[in-house]
Amino acid sequence: MNAWLFGTGVTAHALLVAGLRNPTVRRRYVAAGELLAARGLADRHEHLLGLLGCAAMTRQRVLRHLRGLEALFDTAARVDAPGYAFDSDITVTARPVAIDGTRALIDAGLHREAVFWLVATYARCLLPDLRRTAGHLAPPT
């Protein structure tokens, strides 16, 4: 999943680097859209979203995926996995960025642009073998 996602996301990343913009992960597609629009190329943003597979996604569908991610995230955040590369990204402390940041994009009408971050966060939560072998299930807090 990560290989596909970040391989696809490099299209927006490359544009941002070329445009001397921060190639952020969570807001990557928002920033790429702004960059393209500023250069009169707003239609190219639709192409980027198409490559990601979310050009036609509705707000409701993205919200449904976010609800699923919330439940998964809260479960995965209970895993103490200090050897896992994304351990600090999947914690109760990181929830405002991972979950609330996604919701903020959706609420701002940028539901399609939120898909990249949503999938990245899902993938980080769904690496059970790495999470299980790196740590143990901590008691709920």
Residue pairs with C-beta under 8 A, 6 or more apart in sequence:
1 119
1 122
1 123
1 126
2 120
2 123
5 116
5 119
5 120
5 123
6 120
8 51
8 52
8 53
9 28
9 52
9 116
11 48
11 51
12 23
12 28
12 29
12 31
12 32
12 48
12 116
13 23
13 28
15 32
15 35
15 36
15 48
16 22
16 23
16 24
16 28
16 31
16 32
16 35
17 23
19 35
19 39
21 31
21 35
22 31
23 31
24 31
25 116
25 117
25 120
26 97
26 101
26 102
26 105
26 116
26 117
27 105
27 113
27 117
28 116
28 117
29 45
29 48
29 49
29 52
29 110
29 112
29 113
29 115
29 116
30 105
30 110
30 113
32 45
32 48
33 42
33 45
33 48
33 113
36 42
36 44
36 45
36 48
37 45
46 55
49 55
49 112
49 113
52 115
52 116
53 115
54 62
54 112
54 115
55 112
57 111
57 112
57 115
58 111
59 106
59 109
59 111
62 106
62 111
62 112
62 114
62 115
62 118
63 106
63 111
65 115
65 118
65 122
66 99
66 102
66 103
66 106
66 114
66 118
69 99
69 102
69 118
69 121
69 122
69 125
70 99
72 122
72 125
72 126
73 90
73 95
73 98
73 99
73 121
73 125
74 95
75 125
76 90
76 124
76 125
76 126
76 131
77 90
77 91
77 92
77 94
77 95
78 137
78 138
78 139
78 140
79 90
79 131
79 132
79 135
79 136
79 137
79 138
80 135
80 136
80 137
80 138
81 87
81 130
81 131
81 132
81 134
81 135
82 134
82 135
83 133
83 134
83 135
84 127
84 130
84 131
84 134
84 135
85 130
86 124
86 127
87 134
87 135
88 94
89 98
89 121
89 124
90 98
90 121
90 124
90 125
90 131
92 141
98 117
98 121
99 121
101 117
102 114
102 117
102 118
102 121
105 111
105 113
105 114
105 117
106 114
